[in-house]
Each structure stands twice: as C-alpha cells, then as structure tokens.
Amino acid sequence: MPRPLDHARRAELLSGVIGYLGEYGLTELSLRPLADYLGTSSRMLIHYFGSKEQMLIAALETQRPDIAGMFAGIPDLATLRTVMTESFCVNTTADWISSTRVLLQVLGVASIPGSPFRGYAQDAVHVLVEALTTTLSRFHPTVADPESTATVLISGIRGLLQDRLVTGDYERVDRAARLLIERMLTAGAK
C-alpha cells in the first residue's frame, strides 16, 4: 500500500523548489542535487510529485497570485497605472525574485516544441491577458482595443523584467516600465 502524502511536507518541498530554482536555475536541473538541497531523496520527490516536470508546475502554481483579484475593483485608468507600476517593482523584490526568475525560465523553455511546460505557460499568459483585458474593457470606450493593449503591456513588462534581471540596470528599466505603462494606457484611450 502506497504511503499517504504528507500535505504539509509537500507544501514545504514546493516552496523549497522555487528557492532552489531561483538560486541555481532550471538548466540541467537534476533531482538528486535538488533532493539534497531539500533534505529528502529523489525517490520521495517522485512519490510526492510523479515527475520532475509535474513538481515544477506544482511549485509554480503555488506562486501564482490571484490575478483576477489583483485587477478587481480598479475604478479607473489612473489607478490601473499605479497598480501595474507597483506590480512591476514587486516582482523583483526579495520576496518575489525567485518566483520571477523561475517563471521567466519556464516561459523560455515552453517555447521549445514539445516542452512539458507549454500548457502551463500558455495558461499563465492567457490568465493574465484575460484578466487585464476584462479590466480594460470596463473602461470602454476609453480603451480602444483592450485585448491588444493588455497583450502589449503583459509581454512588454515580462521583457522588461527579464532585462532588469539580466542587466541589473534597475533605473533604466524602471523608467522604461513606467513609460510603457503610461503610453499604453494613454495611447489606448480614445
């Protein structure tokens, strides 16, 4: 009879996976060094998660914020600008840096044909674009094309986050993020 899952230990392992990947990266991830880092065995990781890919997706799921809640109740474009600018900055704080690094790595790997992360990555992108599109649509006819505006904002911010993490040039990239958000939410307005 299989050993029942200890859900508290599973949650602890998932948190550790994000920390490990934020520190060491996704490339050439092997279960043995990860298990050592987590204080367990690769056999136990497979017991808890089934496969390395399922473990990574489960870990990422624990980091996904309530996207719909993030945009709920935003009354106007000015408030949306503020929320988006603050969200950009939060994604590279000490609390979120590991999650941001891991997400960017997974999105990159998901672009490879046959990637086991493709479904997760597509869902992550669609959820965010749909939530922002819904928010922008509330301001219709102020925003001419909410879905395109949401797509440019999400993709642009993701690229800027990557630039910020790669170059470490926070000042330049933060200015660019503010400019993108301002221009898109002003240009999208009729």
Residue pairs with C-beta under 8 A, 6 or more apart in sequence:
2 47
3 47
5 47
5 48
9 48
10 48
11 62
13 38
13 40
13 45
13 48
13 55
14 55
14 58
14 59
14 62
15 59
15 62
16 37
16 38
17 34
17 38
17 55
17 56
17 59
18 59
18 60
18 62
18 63
18 98
18 99
18 102
19 98
20 34
20 37
20 38
21 29
21 56
21 59
21 98
21 101
21 102
21 105
22 97
22 98
22 99
22 101
22 102
23 98
24 33
25 101
25 105
26 56
26 102
26 105
26 106
26 109
27 105
29 52
29 56
31 42
31 45
31 46
31 52
32 42
34 42
34 45
35 41
35 42
35 44
35 45
38 45
45 52
45 55
48 55
49 55
49 58
53 116
53 117
56 106
56 117
57 117
57 120
59 102
60 99
60 102
60 103
60 106
60 120
60 124
63 99
63 102
63 103
64 124
64 127
67 127
67 128
67 131
68 131
68 134
70 83
70 87
70 131
71 80
71 83
71 131
71 132
71 134
71 135
74 80
74 83
74 135
76 139
77 139
77 142
77 143
77 185
77 189
80 135
80 136
80 185
81 181
81 182
81 185
84 153
84 157
84 181
84 185
85 177
85 178
85 181
88 157
88 160
88 161
88 174
88 177
88 181
89 174
90 96
91 97
91 99
91 100
91 161
92 100
92 161
92 164
92 165
92 170
97 165
100 161
100 165
101 165
103 124
104 158
104 161
104 162
104 165
106 117
106 120
106 121
107 121
107 124
107 125
107 158
109 115
109 117
110 117
110 118
110 120
110 121
110 122
111 121
115 121
125 154
128 154
129 147
129 150
129 151
129 154
130 150
132 146
132 150
132 153
132 154
133 146
133 147
133 150
134 146
136 143
136 146
136 149
136 150
136 188
137 143
137 146
139 146
139 189
140 146
141 190
142 189
142 190
143 149
143 185
143 188
143 189
143 190
144 188
144 189
144 190
145 188
146 188
149 184
149 185
149 188
152 180
152 184
153 180
153 181
153 184
153 185
156 180
156 184
157 177
157 180
157 181
160 173
160 176
160 177
160 180
163 169
163 173
163 176
164 170
164 173
164 174
167 173
